Amino acid sequence: MSSKYVSDNLGTIKVGINVGLVACVALFAALMSIDQQLGLQNGVFFKTLEHAFGVDPILAIFIGFCGAAIIGIIYNLVSDKWTTFRIITTPKGVLTGAVTGAIVFALIFVPLHTGVLIPAVEANIFSNESADFTSKEISQLKSLLINNTFVLWYGALVHIIFGSILGLMSGFVLADRYTGVKRIRSFW
């Protein structure tokens, strides 16, 4: 490694916040399309999230953006401190970002999906008298349960895309920081 590299924690945190927010916009847009992918009425998936977690949709979106900014900060700090994962090239950023998206999917999305969301959907289906959902929405929730495997695969894909965008943007922003760093096979 060259002596030209100097770690800048405050700059890394700022980059993490910004790239996390940019990647979250892409994730949010993809999550908005899940209703259309499953053939559901617009907003049923977010209404289910609101009911399952007990959070107003606007607050949930804000929490999602804050979470993405935190993930961006952690990703950039870890890649800055751990020499093997330094984002010295944009392709390496995309690869490490995709791995980060897979980790976020496995550690956050899957437990929340299987432990909170699915039981809440099942409770609404089995208590057909729920005032929160119309009979049409309850039939669509049944479709959501039937297509649970699709939701998990779609969630994995979306989180990997989130991570890839996170790494791509970090690679773009941090490229100047690593100009003097020795590269192995121009990738690592």
Summary of the structure (lengths in Angstrom):
residues: 188
radius of gyration: 19.5
end to end distance: 11.5
largest distance: 67.6
contacts: 584
relative contact order: 0.20
helix: 78%
strand: 0%
